Amino acid sequence: MSLIYVTNLIETPSGLKLGGERRKVKILVSDTIGFSATSEQYPPEKVVEILNLYLEVMTDVINQHKGTINDFMGDGILVLFGAPISREDDSQ
């Protein structure tokens, strides 16, 4: 979770109330096509380099669009839009 989200939650304690609230959340699951097969063709150091490049670029794009990265899963990323902070343009 980025510092912006943490700061917002601290400044708005109502967002931390027990029980939560019902809202629409958009979920993005992204991974690279054929990563497992491709990774078998390169030494581990090169695979890590490729993976780090992909995850760095994706993280920058997600942050620009105010998404919340929930999990990194190998070459995949699970992203939430609309949680913990909801915005009118979350679906875009």
Secondary structure, 3 states (H helix, E strand, C coil): CCHHHHHHHHHCHHHHCCCCCCCCCEEEEECCCCHHHHHCCCCHHHHHHHHHHHHHHHHHHHHHCCCEEEEEECCEEEEEECCCCCCCCCCC
